Amino acid sequence: EAQRTLRVLHTLLASAPSMPRIAIRCAPRDETRARGPMNSHIRELRADHGLAELRVVPDPELDRGCFRIEPLEKA
């Protein structure tokens, strides 16, 4: 499941407009799969897509298996 999620996220990021800071929203139960083992998916996605920052944000409004990409606001 984690590898399938990683492939989905790569596809979403490849088709998204270029943004240096991204939040990936997902159902709370998908957060661990989106992050990957020891946050490895976050590191891989950042490196492969040239992202300065990437966060996984649980969103209880989303169904399992649904992911949404949006710009990450500066803190």
C-alpha positions as CSV (number, residue, x, y, z in Angstrom):
1,E,0.0,0.0,0.0
2,A,2.8,2.4,0.8
3,Q,4.4,1.9,-2.6
4,R,1.1,2.4,-4.4
5,T,0.6,5.6,-2.4
6,L,4.1,6.8,-3.4
7,R,3.3,6.2,-7.1
8,V,0.1,8.1,-6.8
9,L,1.8,11.0,-5.1
10,H,4.6,11.1,-7.7
11,T,1.9,11.3,-10.4
12,L,0.0,14.1,-8.6
13,L,3.2,16.1,-8.1
14,A,4.3,15.7,-11.7
15,S,1.0,17.1,-13.0
16,A,0.7,19.9,-10.4
17,P,1.9,23.4,-11.1
18,S,5.4,24.1,-9.9
19,M,5.5,25.2,-6.3
20,P,8.5,25.1,-4.0
21,R,6.5,24.5,-0.8
22,I,3.7,21.9,-0.9
23,A,1.2,20.4,1.5
24,I,-0.3,17.0,0.7
25,R,-3.7,16.6,2.3
26,C,-5.0,13.1,3.0
27,A,-7.4,11.2,5.2
28,P,-6.0,10.8,8.7
29,R,-5.8,7.0,8.3
30,D,-3.6,7.6,5.1
31,E,-1.0,9.8,6.8
32,T,1.4,7.1,7.6
33,R,1.3,5.6,4.1
34,A,1.8,9.1,2.6
35,R,4.8,9.8,4.8
36,G,6.4,6.3,4.1
37,P,8.6,4.3,6.4
38,M,10.6,6.8,8.6
39,N,9.4,9.7,6.3
40,S,11.2,8.2,3.3
41,H,8.4,9.2,0.9
42,I,8.7,12.8,2.0
43,R,12.4,12.8,1.4
44,E,12.1,11.0,-2.0
45,L,9.3,13.3,-3.2
46,R,11.2,16.4,-2.2
47,A,14.3,15.3,-4.0
48,D,12.6,14.1,-7.1
49,H,10.4,17.1,-7.6
50,G,12.8,19.8,-6.4
51,L,10.7,20.9,-3.4
52,A,12.0,23.1,-0.7
53,E,9.4,21.8,1.8
54,L,6.7,19.2,1.7
55,R,4.3,18.4,4.6
56,V,1.6,15.7,4.9
57,V,-1.5,17.2,6.5
58,P,-4.4,15.0,7.7
59,D,-7.7,16.2,6.6
60,P,-10.8,14.5,8.0
61,E,-12.9,15.8,5.1
62,L,-11.1,13.5,2.6
63,D,-12.0,9.9,2.0
64,R,-9.3,7.2,2.3
65,G,-7.2,7.0,-0.8
66,C,-7.8,10.6,-1.8
67,F,-5.0,13.1,-1.8
68,R,-5.0,16.8,-2.5
69,I,-2.0,19.0,-3.2
70,E,-2.0,22.7,-2.4
71,P,0.6,25.4,-1.8
72,L,2.1,25.5,1.7
73,E,1.7,28.9,3.3
74,K,4.8,30.3,4.9
75,A,4.7,30.2,8.7
